[in-house]
Amino acid sequence: MKTARKGAGRARPAHQPVADRRKSAGAPINVGVLPNLLGYNVRRAQIALWRDFSRTVGDGEIRPAVFSLLVLVESNPGIPQIDLANQLDIDKATVVGLIHRLQKDLWVTRRQSPTDRRKQGIFLTATGRREVNKLRQEMLEHEARFTRLFNAEELAQLIAFLRRIHP
């Protein structure tokens, strides 16, 4: 007996009626209260954004946190690592790891603060500036794929609503 290609489950006979295949391969399921939950909807939207970002920004090699860190460094030359961690709401060890990776790639450099020897300021290198400019363009194209789903008023309202949840 011939079988259809394997999917997520077991192989099905090739002669199985289309309606039966559709039912066994992903018939609509009752999702209960999920569509009415804020967290569920925010997470689903975040997943859609993440997938597109991963496919289109930095050839899939750049994560949103890295992009955000680079923009912060560009906008705040000499920003201390602790300020990056606080702004991005991630722990210091994670920021140190991100900076180490970017420093290894020659995108940023660390310099000791002239006023506080315990702090290191982070600066973009010439390579880092070129990469940020390229990534910014890719990010704007990525964002446009989603922002065009809303008119200007709706987008401003959506962002305002989301900012009620996060400071």
Secondary structure, DSSP 8 states (H G I E B T S, - for coil): --B----SS---BTTS-HHHHHHHHH-----TTGGG-HHHHHHHHHHHHHHHHHHHSGGGT--HHHHHHHHHHHHSTTEEHHHHHHHHT--HHHHHHHHHHHHHTTSEEEEE-SS-TT-EEEEE-HHHHHHHHHHHHHHHHHHHHHHTTS-HHHHHHHHHHHHHH--
